[in-house]
């Protein structure tokens, strides 16, 4: 209990450094990850993360000390060089961007591992802990690391704030931005530079291998919750902060578990939960929408069957057994039973001893579906010159999607016609005629 309160109050200096540092890093990574994701350059973060390792090693070999700012400078140089080489290889060769990224990533990372091996066998005592840059070691954070994280975050926020409109155009429509005279190349360079700075600062916390996850996971999660750039930036920063805080907490309570990997695991869980539970674009929401649409089609097809049976007998008040309905419109028995139960609950059908029959509201709904079907058939035949015997299947699908607004437009365009291309009457309720 004492350790929990100590963590929550950040009374321990080391805990304070780790939590604040991870949160600052999470916010900057979340913000930059949004633009990286929207520009379809998610893999570039992975390339930069692997490319900074040789820069760190070279900076250490030249300086002989493990100074945060010196190592950061080396990381920025090789990270920027990697971005430049990816663009150069893409422009000057036949390689696609993904192949160029893979090539640059492997070369730089291989060089970094080689240099790291040389350093470890050099006998320099100052190299202790340098290998932690592979997987990160947030517990080794010092006050100067927090200053570095804070400076980078401030720079990211200021640049993104003042260039919000231009960066937004660049992220969503690069061609339009160019046509408006916006300096696209300069903006791309600015975003690439900010990404390099963000990745370079995060190497110590989560390491070379996992940094790309910290960059992309919060942005990917936020994309499921909103389509607005401002909302994505805010949500991504919040999710990254939460992931950093929880990851640091787990690592603190379980000392054998490193902070960086736990941050990535938490962010992965947040992303997975967003993929499933997001209200509009999540897997569950989409499944429910598809299910709702399938049920709507099923119910409207059943209502159409009632209307056609009543039309044949010139009486829409008759009751019908299930077998009669299946003869009119063939469908699986289980689906038909489910649709009938739903329509009875909605008050569109009445379940009597003689079978099922339309109620007043059910008749209006059935009339509308049939009217939309026949109006669309007439539209296809009259305005698109499609033969009458080729319009039924198209109308079967579109009748369930026509909105009341489009329905009125069709009626006005066709001048409230009386018959469809097959000379079947187009039905109207009294409400339709008074409209």
N, C-alpha and C positions, 0 to 999 in steps of 0.2 A: 504493500500500500504506500509505503514511503517512497519507493522508486517511482510509482505512478504519479504521485503528487509532485515529485521532483521533476519528472518529465513535463507534466502539464504546466508547471510554473516556470520552467526553464531556469531553475535556480542554479543548476550545475553549469559551469562555463562551457565544458565540452559539449554537453547536450544543446546548449544555446547556439553554439557555433554550427553544429550539425543541422539542427532544425531550421534555423534562419537561412543558412547557406542552401539547403535543399529546396526550401520554399522559393527563395530568390531565383535559383536556377530553374525551378519548375515553371515559374511565371514567364521568364524570358523564353524558355523552350516552348511553352504552350503558345505564346504569341507568334513566334517565328514559325512554328510548326504549321499554323493555319495557312500562311502564305506558301509554304513549301508544298503542302498538300493540294491547295487549290491550283497551283501552277503545274501540278503533275510532276513534281520533282522530289518525290518522297525518298527515292534511293540516293539522292545527292547528299542527304544528311548522313547516310551510312558511309558514303565515300569520304566525306570530310572527317568523320569520326575516326576512320582507320588511317586517314592520311596525316593526322596531326601527330601520330606516334613518332615517326622519324624526326619531326620538328622538335618534339620534346627531347628526344635523345641527342640530337645535334646541339641544341641549346645547352644541355647539361655538359656535353663533351667540351664545348667551347668555354663555358664559364667555370666548370668544375664545382658548381654549387647547385643545390636543389632549391632555388629561389622561385617562388610562385610567379612573379612577373616575368622573369627571364624565360621560364618554361612556357609561359603563356605566349610570349612573343614568338618563340620558335614554333609553337603549335599553330599560331595564326598564319605564319609565313607558309608553311607546308600545306595547311588547309586551303589557303587562298590559291596556292599553286595547283592543288588538285582540282579545284573548281575551274581554273583557267584551262588546264589540260583536258578536262572532260569536254568543255565547249570547243576547244581547238580540235580535238580528235573527231568530234561530231561534225564540225564544219568542213574539215580538210580530208576526211576519209569517208569510206562507204559504211562505216560502223554506225549503228543506231545508238541513241543515248544510253540505253540500258547496257549495251556491250561496252561502250566507252567507260561508263561508271565501273563496271566489273573489272575492266582492264586496269584503270587507274587505282582502284581500291586495292586490288591484289598486289600490284607493284609496290605501292607505298607501304602497305601493311607488311609485306615481306621484308622491305628495307628496314622498317621500324623494328621488327623482331630481330633481324640481324644486328642492328646497332645496339639493341637492348642486351643481346647476348654478349657483345663485345664489352659493353659497360660493366656488366655483372662479373666478367672475368678480369676486369682491370685492377681490382683491388681497391678502388676508391671508396672509402667508407661513406662518403656523402651520397652514394647511389642507393643506399638502403631505402626501400619503399618505392623505388622508381617503377618496379614491375607492377605495382598496384594500379597503374594507369590502364592496364588491360581490362580489369573488371571493376576498378574503382575502390576507393576506401574513404568513405565520407567521414569516418571517425577521426581521420588525420587532419581535418580542416583546422586552419589557424585564422586569427583575426584578419590577416592580410588577404586570405581567400575570400572572406565576406566582403571586403572592400572591392575586390575584383568583381565578384558577382553583382554587387550593388551598382558599380560603374557601368557594367555591361547592360544590366537591366534598365538603368536610367537612359542610356543611349538608345536602346531598343524602343522604349516607350516614347521618347521624344521624337525620334525619326518616324516611327509609325503614326504618331499623332499628327504631325505637321504634313506628312505625305499621304494621309489616309485616302483621300479621293483618288490620287494618282495610282497608289498601290492597288486600290480596289479595281480600277479599270485594267491595270496590268494583270491582275489575278483572274478576272473573268473574261476580258476581251482585249487581248494584246493588239490585234489588228486595228480595232477601233481607237485604242489609245494612240497608236502610231499615226492614224489619220487625223487626230486632233492636235498633232504637233507635240505631244508629250514625249520627253526624252526617255524612251523606253530602255535604251542601253544603260543609261545612268541609273535608272531605277532598278534594273536587274542587278547591276553591280552593287548597288546599295543593299538590296536584299541578300545577295550572296555574301557580302561582307558581314552583315549582321548575323547571318546563319553561321558563318565561320567563327565569329566571336562567341556566339552562344554555345556552339559545340565545343570549342576549345576550353571554355570555362567549365563545362560539365564533365570533362573527362575524369577529373579527380573524384567526382562524386559517384558516377555510375560506370565509368570506364569506357574504353574504346568500343568494346563489343556491344554494349547496351545503350549507348548514347542515342542512336537513331530511334530507338523505341521511345525514349523520353521526348524526343522531338515530334514524333508522328502520332503516338497513341492518344494524347489528349485532343489533338486536332481532329483525328478520325472519330473519336467519341462525340465531340461537340457537333460534328457534321450531321449526326443523326437527330439532333434536337432542334436545329434551326437552319434556315436557308439564308439568314442575314449575316453579313460579314461581321458587323459589330457584335451580334450575339455569339457568333463562333469564337471571336477573340476573347470575349468575357468568359464564356463557358470553358474554353480551352485552358485559360489561365487558372480558373478556379479548380478545375479537375486536376490539373498538374500540381497545384498547391496541395490539394487534398491527398493526392497520391504520394507526394513527397513527405507530408506530415505523417501519414499512416505508415509509410515504409520506414521512416526514421523511428517511429514508435515501436514497431515490431522488432526492428534491429536492436533497439535499446533494451527491450524486455527479454529478448533472446540474443545474448551477446555473440553467440556462435554464428548468427545469420547476418551477412553483410547488408549494408543499407541500400546500395545501388540496385542489386537484383530484386530486393523486396519492393523498392519503389516501382520498378518495371512490372513486377507481378501485380501490384495493386492497380497500376494504370491499365494493365491488360484486363483485369477484372472489371474495371470501370468501362472500358471500351466494349467488352463482351456484354455487359449489362445494358449499355446504351444500344447496341445492335439488336438486342432482344426486346427491350422495354420502352424505347423511345416512342412517344405517342403517335407520331405520324409516319415515320420512316422505319421504325423498328420492325423486326421479323414478326413479332406477335401482332402488332397493329396491322401490318399488311395482310397477315393471315386472316385476321378478323374482318378486314375490309373485303377480301376476296370471298370469304364465307358469306358475308352479308350480301354481296353482289350475287353470288350463286343462289342464295335463298330468294332474293328478289326476282331473279329470272325464273326460278322454279314456280314461285307463287303466281307470277304474271302469266306464265304458260298455262297453269291450271285454270286461272280465270278466263283466259282465252278459250280454253276447251269448253267451259261452261257457256260462254257467249256463243260459240259456234253451234253447240248443241241446241241452245235456245233459238238461235237464228233459223236452224233447219225446221224446228217445230213451231216457229212463230210464237214462242212463249218463253220468256226469260224467267219465269217463276217456278219452273219444274224442278224436281229433285232427281238426282242421279246417283246410282251406285258406282262404286269404284271401277267395276269392270267396264261399265259404259264409258266412263271417263278415259280409261286406258284404250278403248277402241277408237276414241276420238283423237287422242294424242298418246302415243306409245312412250312410256317412261317406266323405269324400275318401280316396283311396288313399294319398296322402302322409301324412295324419294317422294312418291305420290302421297303416301300416308303422312310423311313428315310435313309436306306442303299443305295438306288438308288440315292437319292439326294447327299449324301456324295461322292459317286463314280463319279458322274457327275462333282462335284466341283473339285475333284482331277484329272480329266482328264482320268479316267479309263474307263468311259462309255460315249457314245454319245447319247443324247436324240433327236431322230428324229421323224418324223411323223409316221413312221412304228413301233415305240417302242424304246427300248434301245438296243444298240449294243456295243461290245467291241472295244475299241481303241487299238493301238499297245501296249501301256503301260499296258492297262487292260488285254490284252491277255497274256503278259509276266507274270503279277501277278497271273492270273488264272492258267497258266501253272505250275508255281512254286508250288502253293497250291496243285494241283492235283498230281504233281510229288512227293511232300513230303508225301502225303497221301499214295501213292502206294509204295514208297520206304519203309516207316515204316511198311506197311502190309507185304512186302516181308521180311524185317528184322525179324519181329516177327515169321513169318512162317518158314524161313530158319534157323535162329540161336537160336530161343527159342522153336522151334517145336510146335508152336500153330497152331491148325487147321485153314485152310483158311477161314472157315465160322465164326471164332471167333475173327478175327483181325480188322474188320471194325470199331467197336465202339471205340476201343482204338486209332486207327489212326485218327478218327474224332476229338478227343481231343488233341492229341499230335501234329498234323500238324500245329497248330497255334503257337506252342511254339518252334519249331525247328529253331535254329539259322543258319546263313550261314556256320559257322564253323562245326556244327554238320551235316549239309547237305552234306558238302564235305566229311566228315568222312564216312557217310552212303554210298555215291557213291563209294568211294574207297573200303570200306569193301564188298560191293555187286558187285564190278567190273562193274559199270555203266550198270545195267541190262536193258533189253528191255521191259520185261513184269512183272506184279505183280502176286501174287498167283492165281488170277482169270483169268489170261491170258489177262488182259487188258494192252494196251500199256502204258508204262511209258513215258510221254512226256518230251522232252528236247527242249529248244530254241537253236538258233545258238550260243548265248552267253554262254550257259552251255557247249556246245560241244567244244568251243574254250578255255574254262577255264582250 
